């Protein structure tokens, strides 16, 4: 053929070559013909082609623009962080590992597409009510407990079926499940007990627990003391015996500190308490209560514990941003203000199996891998149904999947 011959490549016994920026191939009569392997609308300005399968191929246009053509759909890769690159050749190793040779060296392109699934609960929307998504708990294989308002549901991930866990309308906020029994705080006041087997719901009432006060946080502490859970309210913690229906109080010595969240470090047997007036810790062995003073942010919304390389750290989001410190050394290891998150209000924090930090907000979901602060933002452009996410509405599932609840439903991310 006449003209500029760029390169040859093949897929099994099909031989391709690029001539005058178009893809040709050799037919059974040993003739060069314009190839149908590339969509005719895409067969222009091509400088390199890497066949993967009959339907998938990598296409480089003008040496600078990288595309995946899959089933005649053209998807562009974003290589904006590479300056003045020109791709000369490529090797396909696997679906998430492709090596490119360029004038700027070797580029490795990994598949960073976030796999997502959305759960719409509009099918259980009650008339005259707006669904508010709150606490999410894994219950049984392929089953989730979705708490909120006006009703809370059991959701089957395989059948996509919702089943109400009670016959009453209750605005549940935070919750734990022990066996087949749910213990939950309520935005309407009080603490509830729900028997999942018969959908029976009842108020928990003791000398320390009433049906009026707002209890925003609840924690299973049976690891520390048998048959006990911990309930947080303004200025106080309540140790509740689920067998005997008895309770005792622990004062935070600060009547303005509303307890928002709690988490247990099983190694040090310490309970960390995030409040509207700072962070507290209570060591169950020494019975000492301490307020942490060297942190930024006072209104702490949620807590998470990371364990990496035998080092444990506590992460927490607040009105300041996100902070973290090592539990053993008490050393601050992360201090990110809201500027890192487009000044969005942060709502939940999760840590996945690869120790990536995930933060939901009123303006999408952010994630990064500490200590690298290349924070990536995800929103409806990534296939989510939510832009704004709710407090308490996040959970880590099996297979390194994460779920976040927002204004329009739930988003599941394969991290």
C-alpha positions as a printed Julia matrix, in Angstrom:
415×3 Matrix{Float64}:
   0.0     0.0    0.0
   1.0     3.57  -0.6
   1.28    6.25   2.07
   2.48    6.24   5.66
   2.44    2.79   7.28
   2.3     3.22  11.05
   2.17   -0.26  12.55
   0.98   -3.83  12.24
  -0.94   -5.81  14.86
  -3.17   -8.89  14.92
  -5.99  -10.71  16.69
  -5.52  -14.46  16.27
  -5.26  -14.92  12.47
  -6.55  -11.44  11.56
  -3.73   -9.11  10.53
  -4.3    -5.35  10.85
  -2.24   -2.39   9.81
  -2.68    1.36   9.97
  -2.34    3.38   6.79
  -3.12    7.08   6.39
  -4.57    7.05   9.97
  -7.11    4.33   9.17
  -7.24    0.63  10.08
  -6.94   -1.93   7.27
  -6.62   -5.69   7.31
  -5.71   -8.5    4.95
  -8.61  -10.54   3.6
  -8.61  -14.19   2.52
  -7.38  -13.16  -0.94
  -4.33  -11.44   0.58
  -5.77   -8.05  -0.28
  -5.56   -4.98   1.94
  -9.1    -3.75   2.66
 -10.52   -1.19   5.07
 -11.2    -3.11   8.27
 -14.63   -3.57   9.8
 -12.98   -4.4   13.13
 -13.19   -0.75  14.12
 -16.51    1.04  13.96
 -16.55    2.91  10.64
 -17.43    6.14  12.47
 -14.32    5.71  14.64
 -11.94    4.62  11.87
 -10.14    7.94  11.47
  -7.1     9.74  12.86
  -5.86    6.42  14.34
  -2.19    6.03  15.18
  -2.26    2.7   17.04
  -4.7    -0.13  17.72
  -4.46   -2.89  20.34
  -6.92   -5.77  19.75
  -8.27   -7.39  22.91
 -11.21   -9.46  21.67
 -13.71   -9.49  18.84
 -15.66   -6.65  20.43
 -13.05   -4.84  22.56
 -10.02   -2.91  21.39
  -7.81   -0.06  22.57
  -7.51    2.79  20.08
  -4.96    5.6   20.15
  -5.85    8.65  18.08
  -3.27   11.27  17.07
  -0.86    9.53  19.48
  -2.38   11.46  22.37
  -5.98   10.34  22.82
  -6.73    6.96  24.34
 -10.03    5.12  23.8
 -11.65    1.78  24.54
 -14.07    0.63  21.86
 -16.39   -1.99  23.3
 -19.37   -3.27  21.34
 -19.09   -0.23  19.05
 -19.2     2.18  21.99
 -16.2     4.5   22.29
 -15.06    5.33  25.84
 -12.28    7.85  26.35
  -9.62    7.42  29.06
  -8.56   10.49  30.99
  -4.78   10.83  30.82
  -4.77   14.55  31.57
  -2.12   14.11  34.28
   0.44   12.99  31.65
   2.03   15.99  29.95
   2.82   15.96  26.23
   2.69   12.19  26.0
   2.66   10.39  22.66
   1.8     6.7   22.73
   3.86    4.52  20.38
   2.86    0.96  21.33
   1.0    -1.12  23.92
   0.88   -4.53  25.6
  -2.35   -6.01  26.96
  -1.73   -8.02  30.14
  -5.21   -8.2   31.64
  -8.47   -6.26  31.76
  -7.11   -4.0   34.48
  -3.45   -3.86  33.46
  -2.32   -2.38  30.14
   1.22   -1.13  29.51
   1.82    1.72  27.04
   5.14    2.81  25.59
   5.36    6.56  25.1
   7.82    9.36  24.53
   7.48   10.12  28.25
   8.41    6.59  29.33
   6.23    3.61  30.19
   2.64    4.21  31.29
   0.66    1.66  33.24
  -3.07    2.23  32.96
  -5.14    0.46  35.59
  -8.89    0.12  35.49
  -9.99    2.77  37.98
 -13.64    2.72  37.0
 -15.73    2.52  40.17
 -18.24   -0.32  39.92
 -21.53    0.85  41.35
 -25.04   -0.4   41.97
 -27.98    1.69  43.11
 -30.88    0.66  45.3
 -34.04    2.69  44.89
 -36.51    2.36  47.75
 -39.21    4.38  45.98
 -41.26    1.16  45.94
 -41.67    1.45  49.7
 -42.33    5.2   49.66
 -45.37    6.04  51.78
 -47.71    8.77  50.64
 -47.11   12.17  52.27
 -43.72   10.99  53.57
 -40.16   11.55  52.38
 -37.81    8.63  53.0
 -34.86    9.48  55.26
 -32.08    6.88  55.12
 -30.1     6.3   58.29
 -28.21    3.39  59.81
 -27.32    0.42  57.57
 -26.46   -3.0   59.04
 -25.5    -6.34  57.49
 -27.9    -8.91  58.92
 -27.67  -12.28  57.15
 -26.04  -13.34  53.86
 -27.36  -10.99  51.14
 -29.61   -9.2   53.63
 -29.36   -5.63  54.91
 -31.23   -3.78  57.61
 -32.05   -0.27  56.37
 -33.14    2.1   59.12
 -34.71    5.51  58.82
 -38.03    7.27  58.46
 -40.95    6.67  58.19
 -40.27    2.9   58.25
 -37.24    0.65  58.45
 -36.82   -2.36  56.18
 -35.04   -5.64  55.61
 -33.6    -5.63  52.08
 -32.58   -8.7   50.08
 -29.64   -7.92  47.79
 -30.41  -10.86  45.48
 -34.18  -10.5   45.07
 -34.29   -6.69  45.54
 -37.21   -7.14  47.93
 -38.04   -4.83  50.85
 -39.76   -6.16  53.97
 -40.85   -3.83  56.74
 -39.33   -4.83  60.11
 -42.22   -3.37  62.11
 -45.83   -2.48  61.54
 -45.47    0.95  63.16
 -44.06    4.2   61.84
 -40.87    4.98  63.76
 -38.06    7.41  62.86
 -35.1     5.18  63.78
 -31.67    6.87  63.84
 -28.86    4.57  65.03
 -29.14    0.82  65.56
 -27.41   -2.45  66.42
 -28.59   -6.01  65.91
 -27.93   -8.83  68.39
 -29.21  -12.17  67.19
 -32.69  -11.47  65.84
 -33.28   -8.4   67.99
 -32.7    -4.78  66.99
 -31.92   -2.07  69.54
 -32.33    1.38  68.03
 -32.39    5.03  68.95
 -35.19    7.18  67.62
 -35.4    10.71  66.27
 -38.82   10.81  67.85
 -37.29   10.14  71.28
 -36.46    7.09  73.32
 -34.81    3.74  72.61
 -36.64    0.92  70.83
 -36.44   -2.86  70.88
 -37.62   -4.7   67.75
 -38.06   -8.48  67.5
 -37.44   -9.26  63.84
 -39.2   -12.62  64.02
 -42.62  -11.16  64.81
 -42.08   -7.42  64.02
 -42.9    -6.56  67.62
 -41.61   -3.14  68.69
 -41.46   -1.86  72.25
 -39.98    1.05  74.2
 -37.0     0.45  76.49
 -37.66    2.23  79.76
 -35.55    2.24  82.94
 -34.76    4.78  85.65
 -32.19    6.29  83.24
 -33.99    5.81  79.9
 -37.25    7.51  79.01
 -39.31    7.83  75.83
 -38.78   11.57  75.41
 -35.05   12.35  75.27
 -33.08   12.11  72.02
 -30.53    9.28  72.05
 -28.4     9.58  68.89
 -25.85    6.79  69.37
 -25.91    3.14  70.37
 -23.11    0.55  70.62
 -22.82   -3.18  71.28
 -20.32   -3.67  74.14
 -20.9    -7.36  74.88
 -17.19   -7.8   74.1
 -16.5    -5.83  77.3
 -19.41   -6.82  79.49
 -21.91   -9.6   78.8
 -25.51   -8.7   77.89
 -24.77   -4.98  77.76
 -25.16   -2.24  75.2
 -24.15    1.42  75.45
 -26.51    4.3   74.7
 -25.41    7.92  74.3
 -27.36   11.06  75.02
 -26.56   14.65  75.98
 -23.79   14.67  78.59
 -24.14   11.0   79.56
 -23.57    7.38  78.62
 -26.02    4.68  79.68
 -24.9     1.1   80.27
 -28.0    -1.0   79.6
 -28.42   -4.68  80.52
 -30.54   -6.24  77.76
 -31.36   -9.29  79.9
 -32.37   -7.63  83.16
 -33.69   -4.32  81.77
 -31.49   -2.37  84.18
 -29.21    0.59  83.54
 -26.47    2.77  85.03
 -25.1     6.19  84.08
 -21.65    7.52  83.25
 -21.42   11.31  83.15
 -19.2    13.1   80.6
 -19.01   16.03  83.03
 -20.22   18.26  80.21
 -23.96   18.81  79.92
 -23.62   20.45  76.49
 -21.84   17.46  74.89
 -24.48   15.57  72.88
 -23.22   12.09  72.0
 -23.32   11.63  68.2
 -21.35    8.42  67.7
 -19.38    5.74  69.54
 -16.88    3.05  68.57
 -15.05    0.32  70.51
 -11.34   -0.4   70.15
 -11.26   -4.07  71.11
  -7.47   -4.12  71.57
  -7.19   -1.4   74.21
 -10.76   -1.98  75.45
 -11.42    1.72  74.99
 -14.67    3.31  73.89
 -14.33    6.48  71.82
 -17.2     8.94  71.99
 -17.78   11.62  69.37
 -19.89   14.48  70.67
 -21.1    17.94  69.7
 -18.4    19.25  72.02
 -15.31   17.22  71.21
 -13.92   13.7   71.42
 -13.9    11.58  74.6
 -12.43    8.19  75.44
 -13.43    5.78  78.19
 -11.09    2.94  79.14
 -13.17    0.08  80.44
 -10.26   -1.5   82.33
  -9.05    1.57  84.22
 -12.51    3.24  84.29
 -10.95    6.54  83.18
 -12.76    9.13  81.09
 -10.59   11.55  79.07
 -11.45   14.41  76.74
  -9.01   14.74  73.85
  -7.9    18.37  73.59
  -5.3    18.47  70.8
  -7.67   17.94  67.87
  -9.43   20.32  65.51
 -13.18   20.2   65.06
 -15.65   20.02  67.91
 -18.89   18.65  66.44
 -17.84   15.08  65.67
 -20.28   13.17  63.47
 -18.78    9.71  62.94
 -15.8     7.51  63.86
 -13.86    4.65  62.23
 -10.85    2.55  63.25
  -8.09    1.56  60.82
  -5.62   -1.26  61.39
  -2.63   -1.37  59.05
   0.82   -2.89  59.56
   0.04   -3.58  63.25
  -0.77    0.12  63.74
  -4.26    1.16  64.85
  -5.6     4.63  64.2
  -8.86    6.44  64.86
 -10.45    8.49  62.05
 -13.28   10.93  62.65
 -15.19   13.55  60.68
 -16.34   16.83  62.16
 -17.31   20.4   61.34
 -13.59   20.99  60.69
 -12.98   18.13  58.24
 -11.36   14.76  58.91
  -8.68   13.94  61.47
  -6.87   10.81  62.59
  -4.39    9.81  65.28
  -2.52    6.64  66.21
  -4.16    4.97  69.17
  -0.94    3.78  70.81
   1.27    6.85  70.38
  -1.55    9.41  70.4
   0.19   11.06  67.44
  -1.89   13.05  64.94
  -1.4    11.48  61.49
  -4.06   13.26  59.4
  -5.45   16.78  59.51
  -7.62   17.61  56.49
  -9.95   20.58  56.65
 -13.11   20.98  54.6
 -11.22   22.7   51.78
 -10.11   19.22  50.71
 -13.79   18.29  50.29
 -15.07   21.38  48.47
 -16.26   22.75  51.83
 -18.98   20.1   51.92
 -20.61   18.98  55.16
 -19.27   15.47  55.9
 -21.71   12.77  56.99
 -20.02    9.33  57.26
 -16.56    7.74  57.16
 -15.64    4.15  56.22
 -12.34    2.29  55.77
 -12.16   -0.51  53.2
 -10.02   -3.66  53.08
  -7.2    -1.79  51.31
  -7.2     0.9   54.0
  -8.68    3.53  51.73
 -10.66    6.23  53.53
 -14.18    6.86  52.19
 -16.15    9.94  53.22
 -19.74   10.74  52.27
 -20.98   14.32  52.27
 -23.68   16.73  51.19
 -21.8    16.94  47.89
 -20.84   13.45  46.76
 -18.43   10.8   48.06
 -14.67   11.26  48.45
 -11.95    8.67  48.9
  -8.18    8.57  49.28
  -5.48    6.23  50.52
  -3.49    7.69  53.39
  -0.79    9.0   53.39
  -1.42    9.92  49.74
  -3.81   12.85  49.59
  -4.92   12.44  45.99
  -8.57   12.79  46.99
 -11.02   11.56  44.35
 -14.61   12.76  44.25
 -17.5    10.58  43.08
 -21.0    11.79  42.25
 -23.91   11.02  39.87
 -21.48   11.24  36.94
 -20.05    7.95  38.26
 -23.45    6.26  38.12
 -24.75    7.19  41.57
 -28.36    8.11  42.21
 -27.36   10.42  45.07
 -25.52   13.7   45.26
 -26.29   14.36  48.94
 -25.79   11.67  51.6
 -27.25   11.2   55.08
 -25.71   10.99  58.54
 -25.2     7.45  59.9
 -26.07    6.05  56.48
 -23.0     4.04  55.5
 -21.7     0.51  56.01
 -18.96   -1.85  54.88
 -20.35   -5.0   53.27
 -18.67   -8.25  52.23
 -16.35   -8.56  49.22
 -14.96   -5.09  49.95
 -18.17   -3.35  48.97
 -19.46   -0.17  50.59
 -22.99    1.2   50.78
 -24.06    4.81  51.32
 -27.59    6.14  51.76
 -28.67    9.52  50.44
 -31.63   11.6   49.42
 -32.65    9.37  46.5
 -31.82    5.9   47.78
 -28.65    3.84  48.29
 -25.4     3.52  46.32
 -23.23    0.4   46.55
 -19.59    0.76  45.5
 -17.15   -2.03  44.74
 -14.11   -0.31  46.18
